[in-house]
């Protein structure tokens, strides 16, 4: 009886270990460079749109849309693709809670540093919202990596959430739905991190550089520092408890890795990386 019980417990433990998300790799591989790209601005005319406890009555704020280019040897990876080109030079509409605008496209910015769209071999998307997927289709030859829950939602809504990701929704497309953490290059240099709660498959990104060290990119784990510091949750997040857990994980990873922690939508974090066209190394 005891022997049978021990065997059962061992089998259960093995199954649990298999199902658990992979830990952040302890290895210390690095990539060469990281650029911060300008992917637009969202004029938030009603900041309570980002608080399910209505913490910001009467307040407004501009949030940035940030994208990132990673160079690993001869290859390039994009992290998020910003607002759609159709929002270029759009004026602020104060009657709307949020009003997006774009100044320069990703393709135009990449041209400034001599990178062609066909050189982008990999695109990582933090989640399916339009300000992160807007220009993805300009790089149809790249492989797409996105949270499995978000990929499933995009496939169910090809004319809505999935429209910016159309090149990767067809059968046989180069796409990977990521569950849990994902060590992209197998050496700990670039890791997609599961930050659940904002969308069904939301992720952030850890990038390790030879001089800068660890850089932690938030995705939308929080949109600005006040929300991160107070566990503030937007009403449009899919799971409140998971959102709070993701913010806690982000803060602790930043501390334990001594990382340059960047909230992608907070303009106060732009200066943490060199101004384009310079890159962090």
C-alpha positions in Angstrom: 0.0 0.0 0.0 2.7 2.5 1.0 4.8 1.6 -2.0 1.8 2.1 -4.3 1.1 5.5 -2.6 4.7 6.6 -3.0 4.6 5.7 -6.7 1.3 7.6 -7.2 2.7 10.7 -5.5 5.8 10.5 -7.6 3.8 10.2 -10.8 1.7 13.2 -9.7 4.7 15.3 -8.9 6.3 14.4 -12.3 3.1 15.5 -14.1 3.0 18.8 -12.1 6.6 19.5 -13.0 5.9 18.9 -16.6 2.9 21.2 -16.6 4.6 24.1 -14.8 6.0 27.0 -16.7 9.7 26.8 -17.3 11.8 29.0 -14.9 13.8 32.0 -16.2 17.0 30.4 -17.4 20.0 30.9 -15.2 22.4 30.9 -18.1 23.9 34.2 -19.2 23.9 34.3 -23.0 23.8 37.8 -24.5 22.7 39.4 -27.7 24.6 42.2 -29.4 22.3 45.2 -29.4 18.8 46.5 -28.5 17.2 49.6 -30.1 14.1 51.3 -28.8 11.8 52.4 -31.7 9.0 55.0 -31.6 5.8 53.2 -32.4 3.4 56.0 -31.6 1.6 57.9 -28.9 -1.8 57.3 -27.2 -3.4 60.5 -25.9 -5.4 59.2 -22.9 -8.0 61.8 -22.3 -9.7 59.8 -19.5 -7.1 58.1 -17.4 -9.7 56.2 -15.4 -9.9 54.0 -18.6 -6.8 52.3 -17.0 -8.2 51.9 -13.4 -11.0 49.6 -12.4 -11.0 51.4 -9.0 -11.4 54.8 -10.7 -8.1 56.1 -9.1 -7.5 59.0 -11.6 -10.7 61.1 -11.9 -10.4 64.0 -14.3 -6.8 63.1 -15.2 -5.2 62.7 -18.7 -1.8 61.5 -19.9 0.1 60.7 -23.0 1.3 57.1 -23.2 4.0 55.9 -25.6 3.9 52.9 -27.9 7.3 51.4 -27.9 8.8 48.7 -30.1 12.3 47.1 -29.8 14.8 45.7 -32.3 17.2 43.0 -31.1 20.3 42.1 -33.1 21.7 38.6 -32.5 24.6 37.9 -34.8 23.4 38.4 -38.4 19.7 38.0 -37.4 17.1 40.5 -36.1 14.1 40.2 -33.9 11.3 42.7 -33.4 9.4 43.0 -30.1 6.0 44.5 -30.6 5.0 46.4 -33.8 3.2 49.4 -32.5 0.2 51.4 -33.8 -1.2 50.9 -37.3 0.2 53.1 -40.1 -3.3 54.3 -40.6 -3.0 56.4 -37.4 -0.2 58.5 -38.9 -0.5 62.2 -37.9 -4.0 61.5 -36.5 -5.1 64.5 -34.3 -6.1 64.1 -30.7 -9.9 63.6 -30.3 -10.7 64.8 -26.8 -14.2 63.3 -27.0 -12.7 59.8 -26.9 -11.1 58.1 -23.8 -8.0 57.3 -25.9 -6.7 58.8 -29.2 -3.7 57.2 -31.0 -1.3 58.8 -33.3 1.9 57.7 -35.2 4.7 59.9 -36.5 7.0 57.4 -38.3 6.6 53.8 -39.3 8.8 50.9 -38.3 10.0 50.3 -41.8 11.1 54.0 -42.1 13.0 53.8 -38.8 14.7 50.5 -39.7 15.8 52.1 -43.0 17.7 54.7 -40.9 20.0 52.0 -39.5 20.2 50.0 -42.8 17.8 47.2 -41.8 15.4 45.9 -44.5 12.0 44.3 -43.6 13.1 41.0 -45.1 16.0 40.9 -42.6 13.6 40.6 -39.7 13.5 36.9 -39.0 11.5 36.9 -35.8 8.7 38.9 -34.4 7.6 38.6 -30.7 4.3 40.1 -29.8 3.5 40.8 -26.2 -0.3 40.5 -26.8 -3.0 41.0 -29.4 -4.0 44.7 -28.7 -3.9 46.9 -31.8 -1.1 49.2 -30.4 1.2 46.2 -30.3 0.3 44.4 -33.5 -0.4 47.4 -35.8 2.6 47.1 -38.2 3.3 43.3 -37.9 2.1 42.6 -41.5 4.9 44.7 -42.9 7.2 41.7 -42.0 5.3 38.7 -43.5 8.4 36.6 -43.9 9.3 36.6 -40.2 8.3 33.9 -37.8 5.7 35.1 -35.2 5.8 34.2 -31.5 2.9 35.2 -29.4 1.1 33.8 -26.3 -0.9 30.7 -27.1 -4.1 32.2 -25.6 -3.8 35.4 -27.7 -3.1 33.3 -30.9 -6.2 31.3 -30.3 -8.3 34.5 -29.8 -6.8 36.0 -33.0 -7.7 32.8 -35.0 -11.3 33.0 -33.6 -11.6 36.7 -34.7 -9.7 37.0 -38.0 -11.5 40.2 -39.0 -10.9 41.9 -35.6 -8.1 41.0 -33.2 -6.5 38.7 -35.9 -6.6 41.1 -38.8 -3.1 42.7 -38.2 -1.7 39.1 -37.8 -3.3 37.8 -41.0 0.0 36.5 -42.5 0.3 34.0 -39.6 -3.3 32.8 -39.3 -3.2 30.6 -42.4 -2.5 26.9 -42.3 1.3 26.2 -42.4 2.3 29.8 -41.4 5.5 30.3 -39.4 3.9 31.0 -36.0 4.4 29.6 -32.5 1.9 30.0 -29.7 3.9 30.4 -26.5 2.8 28.9 -23.2 4.6 29.9 -20.0 8.1 31.3 -20.3 10.0 30.7 -23.6 13.8 30.8 -23.9 13.9 32.0 -27.5 17.5 31.3 -28.5 18.1 28.6 -25.9 20.9 30.4 -24.0 18.9 32.8 -21.7 19.7 35.8 -23.8 16.1 36.6 -24.8 13.2 35.1 -22.9 9.5 35.7 -23.3 8.1 35.9 -19.8 4.5 34.9 -18.9 2.8 37.9 -17.3 -0.8 36.6 -17.2 -3.9 38.6 -16.7 -3.9 41.5 -19.3 -4.9 39.2 -22.2 -5.2 35.4 -22.3 -1.5 34.9 -23.4 0.2 38.2 -22.3 4.0 38.2 -22.2 6.9 40.5 -21.4 10.5 40.1 -22.5 13.9 39.7 -20.9 16.9 40.7 -22.9 20.5 40.3 -21.8 23.2 42.6 -23.2 27.0 42.5 -22.8 27.4 46.0 -21.3 23.9 47.0 -20.2 23.1 43.7 -18.5 19.5 42.6 -18.1 16.7 44.7 -19.7 13.1 43.8 -18.7 10.3 44.9 -21.1 6.9 45.0 -19.6 4.5 44.4 -22.5 1.4 45.8 -20.8 1.9 44.2 -17.3 1.3 47.9 -16.3 0.8 51.0 -18.5 2.5 53.5 -16.2 4.4 53.6 -12.9 1.5 54.6 -10.7 -0.4 51.6 -11.7 2.6 49.3 -11.2 3.3 50.7 -7.8 -0.3 50.4 -6.6 -1.3 47.2 -8.3 -3.7 49.2 -10.4 -5.6 47.1 -12.9 -7.4 48.4 -16.1 -11.0 47.3 -16.4 -10.3 45.7 -19.7 -7.8 43.1 -18.3 -9.1 39.6 -18.6 -8.2 38.4 -15.1 -7.7 40.8 -12.1 -5.9 38.4 -9.8 -3.5 37.2 -12.4 -2.8 40.8 -13.4 -1.7 41.6 -9.8 0.4 38.5 -9.7 2.1 39.5 -13.0 2.9 43.0 -11.6 4.4 41.3 -8.5 6.5 39.0 -10.7 7.7 41.9 -12.8 8.8 44.0 -9.8 10.7 41.0 -8.2 12.4 40.0 -11.4 13.6 43.6 -11.9 15.0 43.6 -8.4 16.6 40.2 -8.4 18.1 40.5 -11.9 19.2 44.1 -11.3 17.5 44.8 -14.6 16.8 48.0 -16.5 13.0 47.8 -16.1 11.0 49.5 -18.8 7.3 50.1 -18.8 6.7 50.2 -22.5 3.9 52.8 -22.4 5.4 55.1 -19.8 7.3 58.0 -21.5 9.4 58.5 -18.4 11.2 55.2 -19.2 12.3 56.2 -22.7 15.5 57.7 -21.4 16.5 54.4 -19.8 17.8 53.3 -23.2 19.9 55.3 -25.8 17.9 57.6 -28.1 17.4 56.1 -31.6 19.4 55.6 -33.8 21.8 54.6 -31.0 21.5 51.2 -29.5 22.0 49.7 -26.0 24.9 47.2 -26.0 
